[in-house]
């Protein structure tokens, strides 16, 4: 009995001693991560953010095809019901429902905000540049293939880094072919370490061969030549759109049809530019966030708030703004441009020779450059996004490229 009593007393004393101990210090809280201050596209490592970015890009559209494209990509998305209602309203002529506002989101992944004055708003509209394409779209020849013409000579190095818009080499392989600018690229830094996570890491690229890229985006008139060649599909959404408008509402897969047709009529191996080629061309030999400098300025690109000419309904004709130092027009704004590469959420493991990165999630392809519907923060040379290769969207277009031997 005395043994049990002593044991009980010992237990009580131990409990009292434990209770008297100071409370254990809580685990040291981790320092809060920096919030991602988005000046342009949303983080690419979140499916939710992708859908939100997609919806925000079309929520004010008056084209049923935009909402149909959303439903194709997100049949059970958070805005699916609203998208179906919009389609019904647009097809019946009923007044559109108010756009859904982006719901309060959880703090996105930690990263730094865009650098280089990406949030600066453009000032008043600038006059459109006088440098515009003059009758670039060939006369219609529905009953025969466009005649081939010899390409313009390409002086070696003339359009390399630092070339001015007035001192570039051009290539035109056939009457129906888009006008190209020949580039003999030098090593450059692609991407940005102080911007969107998908643009990291900034890395050196040494393109392995010269290439030529379209001075302008492929136009509606040029696309229609392919339609008359019975290769490209008719786009009802662009009925009545002038021939000098950039071609849009076209999927990556459909762009391949145009490239196949163009390769046939020209005898040259046309393709989309690689993502590295596209960024090299867009930078125009510069290292600043925009090809025209460190801050956003009006009158250099077609985007909301970037200056005249601009309307919410459609982009202006190709060449409405001045060319970059390589002589290329509309690399920023106008329409998003498909490139050859498959989507990767960042540049880790990206090719260093400028070739297309085609491994990975190839159902999604890269688009570059922003569009006329986005604000100026999308106009940075590094801006990139992804889209399903088989889906049309009214802001997506492309320009052509081919390697130079």
Legacy VTK file of the C-alpha trace (Angstrom):
# vtk DataFile Version 3.0
C-alpha trace
ASCII
DATASET POLYDATA
POINTS 405 float
0.000 0.000 0.000
2.774 2.390 0.998
4.477 1.593 -2.340
1.368 2.544 -4.322
0.958 5.760 -2.316
4.560 6.773 -2.972
4.131 6.069 -6.693
0.970 8.202 -6.815
2.705 11.058 -5.014
5.621 10.913 -7.418
3.251 11.133 -10.397
1.446 14.162 -8.897
4.762 15.925 -8.249
5.862 15.262 -11.844
2.635 16.684 -13.278
2.950 19.801 -11.144
6.524 20.292 -12.332
5.522 19.947 -15.956
2.692 22.428 -15.528
5.150 24.889 -14.031
7.407 24.810 -17.057
7.187 27.815 -19.448
5.080 27.261 -22.541
7.071 25.959 -25.469
8.019 28.692 -27.906
6.034 28.433 -31.129
7.885 27.401 -34.246
9.536 30.390 -35.869
7.243 31.730 -38.514
8.706 31.907 -41.961
9.133 35.369 -43.327
6.177 36.271 -45.518
6.989 36.006 -49.185
6.849 39.037 -51.392
3.583 39.417 -53.200
3.590 39.103 -56.957
2.807 42.527 -58.344
1.449 41.743 -61.725
2.041 44.322 -64.385
1.191 41.962 -67.186
0.218 38.338 -67.560
-0.588 36.214 -64.531
1.671 33.496 -63.120
1.844 30.508 -65.426
2.279 27.825 -62.769
-1.352 27.966 -61.664
-4.257 26.542 -63.651
-6.608 28.865 -61.768
-4.593 31.920 -62.723
-4.528 30.773 -66.324
-8.287 30.523 -66.465
-8.690 33.925 -64.822
-6.289 35.496 -67.302
-8.135 33.816 -70.165
-11.532 35.049 -68.984
-10.306 38.584 -68.345
-9.023 38.739 -71.916
-12.460 37.955 -73.402
-15.000 39.092 -70.816
-15.877 42.225 -72.795
-15.834 40.587 -76.213
-18.781 40.836 -78.583
-17.804 37.738 -80.522
-19.511 34.466 -79.646
-16.467 32.564 -80.893
-14.394 33.907 -77.985
-16.773 32.401 -75.431
-17.002 29.184 -77.416
-13.200 28.989 -77.307
-13.300 29.481 -73.536
-15.808 26.636 -73.155
-13.683 24.406 -75.315
-10.694 25.031 -73.073
-12.654 25.085 -69.779
-15.942 23.158 -70.239
-16.434 23.069 -66.459
-14.735 26.384 -65.721
-15.911 28.885 -63.143
-17.286 31.148 -65.883
-18.809 28.386 -68.028
-22.407 29.332 -67.244
-21.768 32.987 -67.978
-19.977 32.083 -71.209
-22.991 30.061 -72.391
-25.288 32.944 -71.509
-23.101 35.377 -73.436
-23.161 33.112 -76.490
-26.957 32.945 -76.348
-27.247 36.716 -75.940
-24.892 37.448 -78.808
-26.667 35.028 -81.136
-30.137 36.327 -80.274
-29.190 39.991 -80.123
-30.151 40.380 -76.468
-28.275 42.966 -74.375
-25.132 41.394 -72.902
-24.947 40.591 -69.219
-22.407 42.589 -67.217
-18.932 41.106 -67.223
-18.040 38.977 -64.238
-15.451 40.661 -62.150
-12.392 38.728 -61.197
-13.024 37.174 -57.774
-10.749 37.993 -54.894
-7.827 35.682 -55.404
-5.442 34.162 -52.935
-1.998 35.730 -53.044
-0.304 34.318 -56.129
3.085 32.611 -55.995
5.914 34.703 -54.608
7.990 36.500 -57.176
9.199 39.933 -58.038
7.110 42.403 -59.984
7.933 43.430 -63.503
10.856 45.757 -63.846
11.646 48.662 -66.056
8.581 50.810 -65.518
6.140 48.186 -66.723
3.288 49.825 -64.845
3.708 53.229 -66.405
0.635 54.176 -68.380
0.963 55.551 -71.833
0.310 59.186 -72.408
-1.778 60.765 -75.089
-2.075 59.144 -78.463
0.669 59.659 -80.995
0.083 60.046 -84.686
0.369 56.825 -86.643
3.652 56.335 -88.400
3.847 57.088 -92.100
5.733 53.833 -92.561
2.953 51.490 -93.667
2.836 48.632 -96.122
1.905 49.832 -99.597
-0.388 47.368 -101.356
1.371 44.394 -99.806
-1.564 42.093 -100.482
-1.270 40.707 -104.043
-4.126 40.801 -106.528
-6.487 37.845 -106.271
-5.721 34.928 -108.559
-8.251 32.257 -107.588
-7.707 29.989 -110.571
-3.968 29.544 -110.388
-1.146 29.460 -107.900
0.631 32.775 -107.294
3.605 33.268 -109.563
6.994 32.793 -107.989
9.509 35.576 -108.092
13.196 35.408 -107.251
13.986 36.323 -103.647
15.649 39.600 -102.878
19.366 39.231 -102.196
20.266 38.996 -98.540
23.499 40.837 -97.669
25.324 38.995 -94.893
25.193 40.816 -91.575
23.255 43.811 -92.838
20.267 43.164 -90.596
22.170 41.951 -87.560
22.119 43.402 -84.073
21.936 47.158 -84.055
20.617 47.505 -87.598
18.375 50.497 -88.102
14.912 50.354 -89.649
16.261 52.081 -92.741
19.134 49.653 -93.230
17.617 46.173 -93.339
17.681 43.374 -95.872
14.310 42.211 -97.142
13.223 38.932 -98.709
10.153 38.268 -100.832
10.014 34.750 -102.223
6.854 35.027 -104.351
4.069 37.426 -105.237
1.823 36.021 -102.502
4.590 35.722 -99.939
4.730 38.063 -96.946
7.631 40.506 -96.956
10.417 39.213 -94.701
13.270 40.869 -92.841
16.543 38.914 -92.921
18.339 38.663 -89.581
21.807 37.342 -88.811
21.461 37.142 -85.034
24.105 37.675 -82.416
24.094 36.175 -78.898
21.518 37.860 -76.661
19.897 37.518 -73.256
16.414 36.030 -73.407
13.837 36.370 -70.656
13.970 38.357 -67.431
14.861 37.615 -63.822
12.806 40.507 -62.481
9.471 39.757 -64.070
6.913 36.998 -64.474
8.059 33.519 -63.282
7.543 32.069 -66.752
10.201 34.457 -68.103
12.902 33.102 -65.799
15.735 32.531 -65.746
17.215 35.139 -68.031
19.648 33.149 -70.129
22.075 33.629 -72.973
20.986 32.355 -76.372
23.335 32.015 -79.327
21.171 31.397 -82.413
22.853 28.865 -84.670
21.675 30.167 -88.029
20.348 33.280 -89.770
16.624 33.479 -90.402
14.027 35.687 -92.026
10.820 36.737 -90.269
7.705 38.533 -91.470
7.942 42.310 -91.366
4.236 42.293 -90.568
1.834 39.751 -89.162
0.061 37.637 -91.761
-2.883 39.690 -93.012
-6.490 38.786 -93.711
-5.837 39.276 -97.421
-2.880 36.900 -97.372
-4.899 34.294 -95.494
-7.712 34.580 -98.015
-5.314 33.670 -100.797
-4.737 30.398 -98.989
-8.507 30.009 -98.663
-8.862 30.401 -102.425
-6.151 27.786 -102.778
-8.518 25.367 -100.967
-6.073 24.813 -98.102
-7.015 27.258 -95.347
-10.504 27.389 -93.807
-12.864 30.313 -94.248
-13.143 32.390 -91.067
-16.747 33.627 -90.742
-15.769 35.875 -87.827
-13.591 37.938 -90.190
-16.189 38.424 -92.910
-15.942 41.975 -94.214
-12.689 42.685 -92.366
-10.265 44.680 -94.578
-7.420 42.792 -96.219
-4.767 44.865 -94.437
-5.929 43.802 -90.967
-3.764 41.229 -89.151
-5.151 37.720 -89.476
-6.612 36.537 -86.177
-9.065 34.114 -84.616
-6.811 31.371 -85.934
-5.478 28.341 -84.056
-1.893 27.087 -84.088
-3.019 24.062 -86.075
-4.672 26.270 -88.697
-1.572 28.445 -88.952
0.262 25.277 -89.978
-2.094 24.931 -92.947
-1.166 28.396 -94.155
2.533 27.620 -93.756
2.130 24.398 -95.739
0.359 26.272 -98.540
2.927 29.069 -98.542
5.788 26.579 -98.668
4.178 24.934 -101.688
3.614 28.118 -103.683
6.995 29.623 -102.826
9.197 26.542 -102.875
10.684 27.636 -99.532
10.341 25.901 -96.131
8.152 28.356 -94.239
7.417 27.855 -90.554
6.558 29.765 -87.413
9.453 31.524 -85.696
10.910 29.803 -82.672
10.285 31.538 -79.379
13.948 32.581 -79.169
13.871 33.952 -82.736
10.691 35.841 -81.933
12.168 37.506 -78.844
15.418 38.326 -80.624
13.419 39.972 -83.409
11.106 41.795 -80.990
13.993 43.249 -78.998
15.501 44.729 -82.137
19.000 44.586 -80.690
17.976 46.327 -77.459
18.253 45.151 -73.857
15.538 47.415 -72.395
12.090 46.155 -71.302
10.545 47.659 -74.452
12.388 48.017 -77.734
11.839 51.776 -77.541
13.240 52.150 -74.013
12.825 51.545 -70.306
9.306 52.904 -69.881
6.020 52.591 -71.697
5.373 55.381 -74.182
2.369 56.006 -76.367
2.479 55.668 -80.112
4.682 52.567 -80.375
2.191 49.695 -80.190
-1.483 48.875 -80.552
-2.808 48.276 -77.052
-5.346 49.753 -74.678
-3.826 52.985 -73.448
-0.895 52.941 -75.880
-2.152 55.747 -78.111
-3.982 56.097 -81.410
-4.924 54.454 -83.660
-6.888 52.216 -81.308
-10.393 50.812 -80.971
-11.692 48.044 -78.743
-13.344 46.292 -81.668
-10.307 45.298 -83.696
-6.597 45.990 -84.144
-5.511 48.652 -86.642
-4.084 47.712 -90.059
-0.619 46.186 -90.004
2.165 48.760 -90.018
0.116 51.486 -88.313
3.008 52.129 -85.921
6.689 52.625 -86.572
9.073 49.708 -86.982
11.571 48.573 -84.355
15.339 48.870 -84.999
15.274 45.682 -87.102
12.541 47.090 -89.338
9.791 44.870 -87.904
6.297 46.158 -87.231
3.710 45.219 -84.613
5.853 42.839 -82.597
4.200 44.356 -79.526
0.424 44.536 -79.310
-1.817 44.118 -82.368
-2.443 40.356 -82.012
-0.826 37.633 -79.942
1.526 35.695 -82.198
1.895 31.936 -82.281
5.442 30.585 -82.227
6.700 27.081 -82.883
7.551 26.062 -79.317
5.599 23.876 -76.938
4.718 25.490 -73.638
7.084 25.269 -70.680
6.347 27.124 -67.452
9.847 28.616 -67.317
13.151 28.586 -69.200
14.937 25.958 -67.130
16.440 23.564 -69.672
15.548 25.733 -72.681
17.699 25.363 -75.821
20.616 27.773 -75.946
20.920 27.740 -79.750
17.642 29.451 -80.628
15.925 26.279 -81.828
12.312 25.441 -81.014
11.687 23.753 -77.666
9.287 21.035 -78.739
9.405 18.598 -75.830
6.844 18.712 -73.034
3.203 19.769 -73.099
2.833 20.246 -76.823
-0.936 20.509 -76.802
-0.265 23.976 -75.444
1.860 26.255 -77.625
3.470 29.580 -76.850
2.023 32.931 -77.908
4.025 36.148 -77.687
3.682 39.908 -77.800
0.303 40.731 -76.274
-2.650 42.106 -78.231
-4.573 45.299 -78.840
-7.034 44.397 -76.064
-4.370 44.243 -73.349
-2.942 47.227 -71.547
0.577 48.497 -71.956
2.083 46.229 -69.315
1.793 43.345 -71.789
4.002 45.144 -74.296
7.321 44.091 -72.758
9.578 42.171 -75.102
9.649 39.259 -72.648
5.884 38.772 -72.240
4.761 35.215 -73.001
1.673 33.103 -72.533
0.227 29.778 -73.682
-2.810 28.604 -75.601
-4.286 25.312 -76.708
-2.968 24.592 -80.205
-6.356 23.537 -81.547
-8.399 26.451 -80.187
-9.208 29.691 -82.011
-9.280 32.981 -80.136
-9.990 36.357 -81.675
-6.761 37.898 -80.334
-4.406 35.233 -81.705
-2.569 35.568 -85.018
0.933 34.863 -86.326
3.790 35.918 -88.555
5.918 33.626 -90.710
9.603 32.767 -90.676
12.084 30.571 -92.476
15.733 29.678 -92.080
18.299 31.266 -94.362
20.928 28.988 -95.832
LINES 1 406
405 0 1 2 3 4 5 6 7 8 9 10 11 12 13 14 15 16 17 18 19 20 21 22 23 24 25 26 27 28 29 30 31 32 33 34 35 36 37 38 39 40 41 42 43 44 45 46 47 48 49 50 51 52 53 54 55 56 57 58 59 60 61 62 63 64 65 66 67 68 69 70 71 72 73 74 75 76 77 78 79 80 81 82 83 84 85 86 87 88 89 90 91 92 93 94 95 96 97 98 99 100 101 102 103 104 105 106 107 108 109 110 111 112 113 114 115 116 117 118 119 120 121 122 123 124 125 126 127 128 129 130 131 132 133 134 135 136 137 138 139 140 141 142 143 144 145 146 147 148 149 150 151 152 153 154 155 156 157 158 159 160 161 162 163 164 165 166 167 168 169 170 171 172 173 174 175 176 177 178 179 180 181 182 183 184 185 186 187 188 189 190 191 192 193 194 195 196 197 198 199 200 201 202 203 204 205 206 207 208 209 210 211 212 213 214 215 216 217 218 219 220 221 222 223 224 225 226 227 228 229 230 231 232 233 234 235 236 237 238 239 240 241 242 243 244 245 246 247 248 249 250 251 252 253 254 255 256 257 258 259 260 261 262 263 264 265 266 267 268 269 270 271 272 273 274 275 276 277 278 279 280 281 282 283 284 285 286 287 288 289 290 291 292 293 294 295 296 297 298 299 300 301 302 303 304 305 306 307 308 309 310 311 312 313 314 315 316 317 318 319 320 321 322 323 324 325 326 327 328 329 330 331 332 333 334 335 336 337 338 339 340 341 342 343 344 345 346 347 348 349 350 351 352 353 354 355 356 357 358 359 360 361 362 363 364 365 366 367 368 369 370 371 372 373 374 375 376 377 378 379 380 381 382 383 384 385 386 387 388 389 390 391 392 393 394 395 396 397 398 399 400 401 402 403 404
